[in-house]
Amino acid sequence: AADLTGREIERTLLDAAAGDPNIEIREDHLAVELAVVGEDAGGHRCTGAVVLDLDGDRLYTCRARFTLLATGGLGRVYRHT
């Protein structure tokens, strides 16, 4: 039997994000590096990410007050996930 829990969580989160005027969803974009300031002063602070636009084949910096790293798991790596 297929477990659809992950798919339903993803759908619910995407629907909520799409309805929030403060969230912009950019498809076909890949974050390739974190934008960090303060290296010289020893106090590193993340200010966004360097992003690759896969359609336009260009790099740009996307600045943000908050940066959240959300990484997906690999299904079936462990017997129980």
C-alpha positions, 0 to 999 in steps of 0.5 A, a space after each residue: 500500500 502506498 503511503 501518501 502522507 508526504 505528498 499530502 503534507 507537500 500539497 498542503 504547504 504549497 497551497 498555503 504558500 501560494 495563498 500568502 502574499 509574502 511568499 514568492 514561489 520561483 519554479 526552475 530555480 536552484 539555490 547554489 550558494 548561501 549569501 553570507 556577510 560578516 566573514 571579516 568580522 567573524 560574525 557570519 550572517 546569512 542574507 539570502 542565497 545565490 540562485 541559478 535561474 535554469 530557464 534564463 541560465 543566469 545567476 543572481 542573489 536573492 536577498 531575504 530577512 530570513 533564510 530557511 534550508 529545507 532538505 528532502 530525504 531519500 526514500 527507501 534509504 532506511 527500512 523505516 523513514 
